[in-house]
Amino acid sequence: MNKLIITKKDGRYLTALQADHVMVELHLEDENTVLGNIYIGKVKNIVKNINAAFVDYQEQKTGYYSLTENPVSLFGRPSAGSLKSGDEIIVQVERDAVKTKDPGLTANLTFTGKYAVLTAGKHVLGFSAKIHDDKYKEMLRRELAPMLEGKAGVIIRTNAYTADIELVKEEINRLLAIYQKLLSDAAFRTCYSLLYQANPGYLSTLKNCPDHSLEQIITDQPEVFDTCHAYLSLYQPNDLDKLLLYQDDSISLNSLYGIDSIFCQALQKRVWLKSGGYLIIEQTEAMVVIDVNTGKYSKKNNMPDTIRQINKEAALEICRQLRLRNLSGIIVIDFIDMKTAEEKQQLLGLLKYCAARDPVKTTVVDMTALNLVEITRRKWRRPLAEQLKNQDHNKGE
């Protein structure tokens, strides 16, 4: 069973997810984050050679906007090609600023719930890739089509599959009401107005946890307790008894779970395995590179068995480290050389099994003749190292 721990570190909310006594996720929220927020933006300039526009979504805050989208204007819905400097459009921040890159903006507004994501820009009914039941999909299409016709699209999340269909429909109606109120309010709001504020990161993590997967939700922050209590009362009343407000002054929640130590380990390039082998994790500009080494592994009498054991242990730890460090994009892993096709397929099977358990879409692509495995992981939030760098930068200002 899992525990969700929410505390503060250096004045910022820290969310930690523990699975079977092992920490698998850490997230340090940027108190100034605008990710998921929706604004009335103003087109600053059009850059045709990259088919993009730069849009001010706040005073002195500019984001990158692709002209492949059809924007939601306050005066109708023009084609992207007709946009010009000074136009006011509704935009959502879909990607945080990274290094020198501006935040990414989109007109395809989304509103995320426990069971569904309302997509205002794409009027389609889609399903999580982890839902394979065709009969369930067809039944839900029949139920939801009259609700959505001409209004919005919906992506059904994995959590919906085990939920009562009436709960799913109620949530979609709530999300539709939020979207329709936003459009109505926007007509009377000024440029740069915040039309919708996204949930705090810790609440998004709670939403993403599968139903019945959490044993405890622990926080030492009264305001977090109140927010989580309100959410659980609405969506998961059966889990209210799992929410605890930690009030022991003798030891902090951070110290109780050794979170500072885990942070330190998650920033090291070298990760030791229980067998004595180790990983080297390098995050470059273009990709993440992981090297698997035998290290201090002592049972070297039978080298094929040694290699199989270390590669298996490495595969499990790599999948954990990807979640813990929130590494994304292209990941290339250099496993220790294996001779037989059967061994390689067993290792790929283990990686695919672990990747399927990651709540962020993770795909094991293939293994080359040189035993290099390519994995792709969807970008979601900043990598942990960047979250901490951002904190250090803010301290220096």
N, C-alpha and C positions, 0 to 999 in steps of 0.2 A: 504493500500500500504506500501511498505517497503523502508527503507533508508539504504544504505551501507555507513558507515563512515570509512575512512582510515586516520590515523594520526600516530604520534609517541609517545611512552611512554618510558622514560628512554633510549632513543636511539634506540629503537626497533619498528618495524612496528606493529601497533595495528589495527585490523579489527573488527568492531562492526556492527552487523546487527540488525536493529530495525524494528519490525513488529507491525503495528497499535499502534505506540507510546510506545511500550514495547520492551526492549532489549532482544533478544532471542539468540544471539551468540556473543561471545568474543573470539578473538584469538590474542595472543601475539607471534610474530614470533621470533624464535631463530635465531639471525643473522648468526650463524655458522651451521645452519641445513643443512643436506645433503639428507634429505628425497626426494625421487624421482629421485635423481641424478644417472647417469650410469657411471661406471668406468671399466677400465681394472684392474681386481684384480688378486692376486696371492695366491694360496692355501698355507696356513701356515701349517696346519696339519689336518689329518683325525681322527675323533673320532668314531670308528665303533660301540661302544656299545650304542651310542645315534643316530646313523645313520646320522651324521652331519659332516661338515667340518668348520674350521675357516679360513676365507679368509681375507687377507689384501687388502683393497680397496684404501687406501692411506698409506703413510709412517706412521707407528706407529698407524694405525687405523684399527681395526679388526672387522669383522662382522660374524654373525652366518648364516650358509648356510646349508639347508636341502639336504641330499643326495637322496631324493625322486625325485629331479628334474634332467632333462637333461641339462647340462650347455652348453652355447654357447662358444666354444673354438675359439681361433684365428687360430687354425689349424684343423678345422672340428667341429663335434658335437659328442663328446664321450659320452658314458653312464656314469651316475653318479658313478657307481661302479668302473670305471676305473680311476677316478681322483686320483692324487697323489700329494704329497707336491712339490711345485715349478711350477705346472701347472698354466697357465694364462687363465682366463676366464672372460667373460663380465658379470657384475652383476649390479643390481639396488638395491638401498636402499629402502626397502618397509616398514620398521618399525623403528622409532626412537629408540635410546638407552633409556631404562627405568631403573632407579636406577642402579643396578649392572649388568643388562643384556646388552650385546652388541647389536648394531643395527642388524636388520634382513635383510638378503640379498636374492635376488631371481634372477634366470636366465630367469624367465618368464617376459620379459620386457613389460612394458605398456607405452603408450603415450596417454594422456588424452586431449580430445578436448571438445568443447561445446556440441556436439551432439553424440559423439562416443568415445570409448576407444579402441585403437588398441592394441591387445594382441599378441605379437610376439611368445610367448611360447605355446599358446593354439590356434590352428587353428580351432576355432568354431565361429559361428555367434549366439550371444546371445542377450537377450533383458532385459532391466530394468524390475524388478518385478512389477513396477507400470504401465507397458504397457500391457493391457489385450486384445487388438484388434487383433484377430487371422488373419483377412484378411489383416490388415496392415503389420503384421509380414511376412506373406507369400509373399506379394508383394515386401517387402524390400529384402527378401531372394533372389528372382529372380533377382532383380536389382543389388545386391551386389556380388552375387556368382562369376561372371566372373572377377570382380575386385580383389577378394581376393584369388582366387584359387592358392594354393601352396605358398602363400606369408605370410599370417598372419591371425589372427582372429579378430573379432570386437564384442564389446558389445555396443548395441544401448542404449543411455541414454534417460531418460524421456523427456528431452528438444527436442529431435528429432521428437517426435510424432506430434508436432504442427508446425514443420519447413518444409520449401520447401525441397523436396527430393533431388533436385540438390545441395542445400547447404550442406546437409548431405554427399553426394557423393564427393563434392569438398573437404570437410574437411578430409574425409577418404583418399583421394588421397594425401593430404598434409602430413598426418601422415605417410602414406606409404613411401613417399619421405624422410621424416626425418629418418625413420628406415633404409631404404636402404643406405642412405648417412652415417649413423652411422656405419654400417657394413663395408662399403667401407673404411672409414677413420680409423677404428680400426686396420686394417692390417698394417698400417704405424705408429701407435702410440706406445709409450713406456708404460711399466707397471705403473699403478696408474694414467694413464691419465684420465681426466674427458671428457667423450665422449658426455654427454648430461646433461645440467643443467635444473632442473625442474623450473617451473614458481614460482614466489614468492607466498606466501600463500594468499595474498589479491587478486591476480588474480584468484587463484583457487576458492576462495569464490565467486567472480564475475561470474565465469563460472558455478558454481553450482546453481546460482539463476535462477529459471524458467524464460523463456521469458516473458516480459511485467509485471514482478512482482515488479520491482524496480521503485520507484517514483523519487529518487535522488541517485546519487553516489557522495559523497562529500569527498574531501581531501584537506589538507593544505600543502601537500608535492608536489612540482613541478615535481619531477621525477616519482612519483606515477601517477600524472595527465597525464604525457606523455605516460607512459606504458599503462594505461587504455584507453587513447585516441586511441592509435595504435590498441589495441585489439578490441575496439568497432567499429572502422573504418572497420575492416576486417570482424567481425562476426555479429555485431549488430548496423549498421549505424543509424537505426531509434532511437537508444537510446543515441546518441551522445549529444543531447541537455540536457540530464539528468545529465551529468558529470559537476561538478562545482569545481573550485579551490577556496577554502575559504581563504580570505585575510584580515579578520577583526582583526586588532591588539588589539582592546579593550578587546576582550574575546577569549580565545583559543577554538578550536574545542572540545577539551577534556572537558573543563568546560561547554561549551554550552549544551552538552548532558549528563553531570554528570557522565562521564565514571569512574572516580576514585571512586565515591560513589558506583557505580554498582559493580566494582571489589571487593570492601570491603564486600558488601553484599553477593557476590557469594562465599566468602571464609568462611562464617559463617555456623556453624552447624545448627542453628535454622533459619527457614524461616517462618515469620508470614504471615498468610492468612488474607484477608480483613475481614472475618467474626469474627476474633479473635482466630480461631484455628491456629495450627502451625505444621510444619514439622521438624523432626530431621533427618539430612542427615549425615551418617557416611560412609566414604570410607575406607574399610579395604583392606588387601592384596588380599583376595580372591574374594570379591564382594562389591557392594554398598548396604547398608541397609538404608531404609527410614521408619520412624515411623510417623504415622498421629495421632494428638492429638486434643482434643476439645478446650483446652486452655481457652481463655476468651470469648468464644462464649456465648452470653447472652440469646438467645431465646431457653431456655431449657424446656419449658412447654410441648412440644411434642418431646420426645427423638428420635423416628424414623425419623421425619422430620429433626431434628438437625443432626443426623448421616448422612442422605442422602446428606444434604446440604454441610457439611464439607468434606465428601468423594468426592463429585463432584468437589468442589473447589480445593481440594488437588490433584485430578487427573490432572486437567488442569495445576496447578502450577508445579507438578512433571515433566510433559513432557517438560515444559519450562526450568526447572532447569537442566534436563539432557542435553539439547542443550547448555544452557548457560555455564555450568561447564564442558561440554564435557565428561560426565561420560559414561563409556562403560563396556562391559563384562556382568556379571550377576547382575541384580538389583532386590532386594527383597523388597517389600513394604508391611508394616503392616497397613492395613486400619482399621478403627474403625469397630467393629463387626456389621454385618448386618444379619438379621434373614431369609429373604425370598430369594429364588432362583432368583426371578424376579429382586430384587434390585441388586443382585450380577451381573447378566447378563447386566443390564443397565450400571453399573459401568465399566465392562469389555468392553462394546461397546464404551463407551466414551474414554477409554484409547486407544483402537484400532484406533479410529478415529484420535486422537491426534498423535499417533505413526506414522500413515500413512503420516502425514504432515512433519515429520522429514526427512530432506534430507539424513541423515545417517540411514542405515537400522536398524529399531527398531521393535522387535517382542514381542507382548504380549502373553506369553505362556499359563498361566492358573491361576485360583484362587483355593487355597486349602480350606479345611473345616474350617481352622483357619483364613480365610480371608487374607492369604498371597498371594500376586500376584507376579509372576516371570516374569521379562522382560529381554530380551537380546538386547544389542545394540552393533553394530559393532565398533571395535576399529578404531579410525581415529584421528590422531594427539594426542598430550599429553593432559591429563586433565588440566583444567585451573590452578589448584593449583600447579601442577608440572611445568607449564610454568613459573609461578611466582617464584617458588623455584629455578628454573634454572637461572632466572635473578639474584636473590639474591646471588647464588653461584658464578656467573660470576663477580659480583661486588666485592666479597671478594678475588678474585684471584689477 
